[in-house]
Amino acid sequence: MPWIYLIAAIALEVVGTTALKLSDGFSKLGWGAFSLALYTASLLLLSLVLKTMPVGIAYAVWSGLGIALVALIGTVAFGQRLDGPAWVGMGLIVAGVLVLNLVSKSG
């Protein structure tokens, strides 16, 4: 169950970050409020995950996948362009998350 909560927390955080972009610095209050609600729900789920999962593993997965997904959304939905080194760096983050979960005995 913690993995389901963690995936849901990541999804809520990613949508919340997208809504934050759409809020235009909170000048569009509806998007800003939506973003805050999603962040709150995401953190609530993350707190439930941390009852049974090591904080380092949970946060690495949460932040690493969140970074990659938000960058992808920025590229697709907002036309933002990242250079090669930025994509390599994000690939390394994702690779680190995979190592933590597939190879490391820490989790």
BAVOLO-548288 format. One record per residue (C-alpha): residue number from 0; residue in three letters; x, y, z. Coordinates in steps of 0.05 Angstrom, whole numbers, plus 5000, padded with zeros to 4 digits. Layout:
! BAVOLO-548288
n->NUM, res->ALA, c1->X, c2->Y, c3->Z .
...
***
This chain:
! BAVOLO-548288
n->0, res->MET, c1->5000, c2->5000, c3->5000 .
n->1, res->PRO, c1->5056, c2->5051, c3->5013 .
n->2, res->TRP, c1->5077, c2->5047, c3->4940 .
n->3, res->ILE, c1->5007, c2->5063, c3->4916 .
n->4, res->TYR, c1->5005, c2->5122, c3->4963 .
n->5, res->LEU, c1->5073, c2->5145, c3->4939 .
n->6, res->ILE, c1->5053, c2->5141, c3->4866 .
n->7, res->ALA, c1->4990, c2->5180, c3->4882 .
n->8, res->ALA, c1->5030, c2->5232, c3->4921 .
n->9, res->ILE, c1->5077, c2->5241, c3->4862 .
n->10, res->ALA, c1->5018, c2->5249, c3->4814 .
n->11, res->LEU, c1->4985, c2->5301, c3->4859 .
n->12, res->GLU, c1->5051, c2->5339, c3->4866 .
n->13, res->VAL, c1->5063, c2->5339, c3->4791 .
n->14, res->VAL, c1->4993, c2->5364, c3->4776 .
n->15, res->GLY, c1->5000, c2->5415, c3->4833 .
n->16, res->THR, c1->5064, c2->5441, c3->4803 .
n->17, res->THR, c1->5030, c2->5447, c3->4735 .
n->18, res->ALA, c1->4973, c2->5485, c3->4768 .
n->19, res->LEU, c1->5024, c2->5530, c3->4802 .
n->20, res->LYS, c1->5052, c2->5548, c3->4734 .
n->21, res->LEU, c1->4982, c2->5562, c3->4709 .
n->22, res->SER, c1->4969, c2->5607, c3->4770 .
n->23, res->ASP, c1->5018, c2->5657, c3->4741 .
n->24, res->GLY, c1->5049, c2->5674, c3->4808 .
n->25, res->PHE, c1->4982, c2->5667, c3->4844 .
n->26, res->SER, c1->4952, c2->5722, c3->4802 .
n->27, res->LYS, c1->4900, c2->5671, c3->4780 .
n->28, res->LEU, c1->4873, c2->5651, c3->4848 .
n->29, res->GLY, c1->4833, c2->5590, c3->4824 .
n->30, res->TRP, c1->4896, c2->5557, c3->4798 .
n->31, res->GLY, c1->4934, c2->5578, c3->4860 .
n->32, res->ALA, c1->4882, c2->5549, c3->4907 .
n->33, res->PHE, c1->4879, c2->5485, c3->4865 .
n->34, res->SER, c1->4955, c2->5480, c3->4870 .
n->35, res->LEU, c1->4955, c2->5488, c3->4945 .
n->36, res->ALA, c1->4901, c2->5436, c3->4953 .
n->37, res->LEU, c1->4940, c2->5386, c3->4910 .
n->38, res->TYR, c1->5005, c2->5399, c3->4948 .
n->39, res->THR, c1->4968, c2->5389, c3->5014 .
n->40, res->ALA, c1->4939, c2->5323, c3->4990 .
n->41, res->SER, c1->5007, c2->5302, c3->4963 .
n->42, res->LEU, c1->5042, c2->5316, c3->5029 .
n->43, res->LEU, c1->4987, c2->5280, c3->5068 .
n->44, res->LEU, c1->4998, c2->5218, c3->5026 .
n->45, res->LEU, c1->5073, c2->5224, c3->5032 .
n->46, res->SER, c1->5066, c2->5228, c3->5107 .
n->47, res->LEU, c1->5028, c2->5162, c3->5106 .
n->48, res->VAL, c1->5083, c2->5131, c3->5064 .
n->49, res->LEU, c1->5135, c2->5152, c3->5114 .
n->50, res->LYS, c1->5102, c2->5110, c3->5168 .
n->51, res->THR, c1->5130, c2->5048, c3->5135 .
n->52, res->MET, c1->5183, c2->5069, c3->5084 .
n->53, res->PRO, c1->5251, c2->5100, c3->5099 .
n->54, res->VAL, c1->5248, c2->5175, c3->5089 .
n->55, res->GLY, c1->5309, c2->5176, c3->5043 .
n->56, res->ILE, c1->5280, c2->5125, c3->4996 .
n->57, res->ALA, c1->5211, c2->5155, c3->4995 .
n->58, res->TYR, c1->5236, c2->5226, c3->4984 .
n->59, res->ALA, c1->5285, c2->5204, c3->4930 .
n->60, res->VAL, c1->5230, c2->5171, c3->4891 .
n->61, res->TRP, c1->5180, c2->5227, c3->4904 .
n->62, res->SER, c1->5227, c2->5283, c3->4883 .
n->63, res->GLY, c1->5264, c2->5246, c3->4828 .
n->64, res->LEU, c1->5203, c2->5224, c3->4790 .
n->65, res->GLY, c1->5170, c2->5291, c3->4804 .
n->66, res->ILE, c1->5228, c2->5327, c3->4772 .
n->67, res->ALA, c1->5228, c2->5284, c3->4710 .
n->68, res->LEU, c1->5152, c2->5287, c3->4701 .
n->69, res->VAL, c1->5148, c2->5363, c3->4711 .
n->70, res->ALA, c1->5204, c2->5373, c3->4661 .
n->71, res->LEU, c1->5167, c2->5330, c3->4611 .
n->72, res->ILE, c1->5102, c2->5369, c3->4623 .
n->73, res->GLY, c1->5140, c2->5434, c3->4616 .
n->74, res->THR, c1->5167, c2->5411, c3->4549 .
n->75, res->VAL, c1->5102, c2->5383, c3->4522 .
n->76, res->ALA, c1->5049, c2->5430, c3->4551 .
n->77, res->PHE, c1->5087, c2->5495, c3->4557 .
n->78, res->GLY, c1->5138, c2->5490, c3->4501 .
n->79, res->GLN, c1->5197, c2->5498, c3->4548 .
n->80, res->ARG, c1->5262, c2->5471, c3->4520 .
n->81, res->LEU, c1->5318, c2->5439, c3->4559 .
n->82, res->ASP, c1->5387, c2->5428, c3->4532 .
n->83, res->GLY, c1->5424, c2->5362, c3->4529 .
n->84, res->PRO, c1->5460, c2->5369, c3->4596 .
n->85, res->ALA, c1->5394, c2->5384, c3->4631 .
n->86, res->TRP, c1->5364, c2->5319, c3->4603 .
n->87, res->VAL, c1->5427, c2->5280, c3->4622 .
n->88, res->GLY, c1->5422, c2->5307, c3->4692 .
n->89, res->MET, c1->5350, c2->5287, c3->4699 .
n->90, res->GLY, c1->5367, c2->5219, c3->4670 .
n->91, res->LEU, c1->5419, c2->5211, c3->4725 .
n->92, res->ILE, c1->5367, c2->5229, c3->4777 .
n->93, res->VAL, c1->5320, c2->5176, c3->4750 .
n->94, res->ALA, c1->5377, c2->5127, c3->4746 .
n->95, res->GLY, c1->5393, c2->5141, c3->4819 .
n->96, res->VAL, c1->5321, c2->5128, c3->4839 .
n->97, res->LEU, c1->5324, c2->5062, c3->4801 .
n->98, res->VAL, c1->5389, c2->5041, c3->4835 .
n->99, res->LEU, c1->5359, c2->5057, c3->4903 .
n->100, res->ASN, c1->5299, c2->5014, c3->4890 .
n->101, res->LEU, c1->5326, c2->4957, c3->4848 .
n->102, res->VAL, c1->5397, c2->4947, c3->4873 .
n->103, res->SER, c1->5404, c2->4979, c3->4942 .
n->104, res->LYS, c1->5386, c2->4940, c3->5004 .
n->105, res->SER, c1->5370, c2->5005, c3->5041 .
n->106, res->GLY, c1->5295, c2->5004, c3->5027 .
***
